[in-house]
Amino acid sequence: MRILFFTHGFNSLTQRLLVELTERGHDVSIEFDISDAVSEEAVALWRPELIVAPYLRRAIPESTWRNHPCLVVHPGIVGDRGPSAIDWAIQEGEARWGVTVLQANEVMDGGDVWAHREFDMPGSAMRPPTKSSVYRNEVTEAAVSAVLEAISRREEGRAPRPLADFGAEARGTL
């Protein structure tokens, strides 16, 4: 499958997903998502079957998500929205957190759910829950697993699950 990554930076999660997907035979191209024009040009040139956004700081252009399947990797539990998800989880002392792979749409982090994973937050004196540690370890492992599931579901012709269907399961802000 031809996959285009939209990413703000070539961070540990983006690198790990690149390795995992290319090892599975996918053709992956990476575009640094700095403007709508750059993103739109990358789509026109690469002609992806799927766009995956492992690390974004802005919304995917409507002209892109309306015409191409776009999966956003959000480092938050189902229903969580917005930036600083891990920061809030640490600050609030959450015992469990997660990663959700969403279909991009007009609502930031509000699309249908392709896959999600939850994990226990670290909390011992040996490994306090710092943002960088949680992101490099728990978030990355959960994200890789969820993205692989989402791609598999898409290849099988299965649809994402509407976010509204999660109801009480969604512990975040709906």
C-alpha positions in Angstrom: 0.0 0.0 0.0 1.2 3.5 -0.8 1.1 5.5 2.5 2.0 9.1 3.0 2.9 10.3 6.5 2.1 13.8 7.5 4.2 14.7 10.5 5.5 17.8 12.3 8.8 16.1 13.0 10.7 12.9 12.4 10.3 11.8 16.1 10.6 8.4 17.6 7.0 7.4 16.9 7.3 8.4 13.2 10.6 6.6 12.9 9.2 3.4 14.5 6.1 3.4 12.3 8.2 3.9 9.2 10.3 0.9 10.0 7.2 -1.3 11.0 5.3 -0.4 7.8 8.2 -0.7 5.4 9.1 -4.1 6.9 5.6 -5.2 6.1 6.0 -4.2 2.4 4.2 -0.8 2.4 5.7 2.1 0.4 5.9 5.0 2.7 6.7 8.6 2.0 7.1 11.3 4.6 6.0 14.9 4.3 6.7 17.5 7.0 3.3 19.1 7.5 4.1 22.8 7.5 1.3 24.3 5.3 -1.8 23.3 3.4 0.0 23.9 0.1 2.9 21.6 1.0 0.6 18.9 2.2 -1.6 19.2 -0.9 1.4 19.0 -3.2 2.7 15.9 -1.4 -0.6 14.2 -1.9 -0.7 15.2 -5.6 2.9 13.9 -6.2 2.8 10.7 -4.1 -0.9 9.7 -4.8 -1.2 7.7 -1.6 -3.8 5.1 -0.9 -3.7 6.1 2.7 -2.4 9.1 4.7 -1.2 8.5 8.3 -0.5 11.4 10.6 1.6 10.1 13.5 2.6 13.5 14.9 0.7 16.7 14.0 0.4 20.2 15.4 -2.3 21.4 13.1 -5.3 20.1 11.3 -5.1 18.2 8.0 -6.4 20.4 5.2 -10.1 19.8 4.4 -9.2 19.4 0.7 -7.1 16.4 1.8 -9.3 14.6 4.3 -12.4 15.0 2.2 -10.7 13.3 -0.8 -8.3 10.8 0.9 -8.5 8.5 3.8 -6.5 10.1 6.6 -5.7 8.4 9.9 -4.6 10.6 12.8 -2.7 9.0 15.7 -3.9 10.8 18.8 -2.0 10.1 22.1 -5.2 10.1 24.1 -7.9 7.7 25.1 -11.1 7.4 23.0 -13.0 10.7 23.3 -10.0 12.8 24.4 -9.4 15.8 22.2 -6.9 18.5 21.7 -3.2 19.1 22.4 -1.2 18.1 25.4 -3.1 14.9 26.0 -0.2 13.2 27.8 0.6 16.3 29.8 -3.0 16.3 31.1 -3.0 12.6 31.9 0.2 13.0 33.9 -1.0 16.1 35.7 -4.3 14.5 36.6 -2.6 11.3 37.8 -4.4 9.0 35.4 -3.6 5.4 36.1 -4.4 4.4 32.5 -4.1 6.2 29.3 -4.1 5.3 25.6 -3.8 6.0 21.9 -6.6 6.4 19.4 -6.3 6.2 15.7 -9.1 8.4 14.2 -10.4 9.2 10.8 -9.6 12.9 10.1 -12.7 15.1 9.7 -13.9 18.6 10.4 -13.6 18.1 14.2 -10.1 18.0 15.6 -9.6 14.6 17.2 -13.3 13.9 16.7 -13.4 11.5 13.8 -14.5 7.9 13.7 -12.3 5.4 15.5 -10.2 2.9 13.5 -8.4 1.4 16.5 -7.4 2.2 20.0 -5.2 0.9 22.8 -4.9 1.6 26.5 -2.0 1.1 28.7 -1.0 1.5 32.4 0.8 4.7 33.1 4.1 4.3 34.8 4.2 5.6 38.4 7.0 4.2 40.4 9.9 6.0 42.0 12.1 4.1 39.6 10.2 5.5 36.6 8.0 8.5 37.2 5.5 9.3 34.5 7.4 12.0 32.5 6.0 13.1 29.1 9.1 12.0 27.1 9.3 8.6 28.8 5.6 7.8 28.3 5.7 9.0 24.7 8.8 7.0 23.8 7.6 3.8 25.5 3.9 3.3 26.2 2.5 5.7 23.5 4.8 4.4 20.8 4.0 0.7 21.5 0.3 1.4 21.7 0.4 3.6 18.6 2.2 1.0 16.5 -0.2 -1.7 17.5 -3.3 0.5 16.8 -2.0 1.8 13.4 -1.3 -1.8 12.3 -4.8 -2.8 13.3 -6.3 0.3 11.5 -4.4 -0.5 8.3 -5.5 -4.1 8.5 -9.1 -3.2 9.0 -8.9 -0.8 6.1 -7.3 -3.5 3.8 -10.1 -5.8 4.8 -12.7 -3.3 3.8 -14.0 -2.7 7.3 -15.2 0.7 8.4 -14.2 2.7 11.4 -16.4 2.8 14.5 -18.3 6.1 15.0 -16.9 7.9 18.0 -20.5 8.4 19.3 -20.8 4.6 19.6 -18.3 4.5 22.4 -20.6 6.4 24.7 -19.7 5.5 28.3 -16.5 3.8 27.1 -15.1 7.1 26.1 -13.6 8.5 29.3 -12.3 11.7 27.7 -14.1 14.8 26.7 -16.8 14.1 24.1 
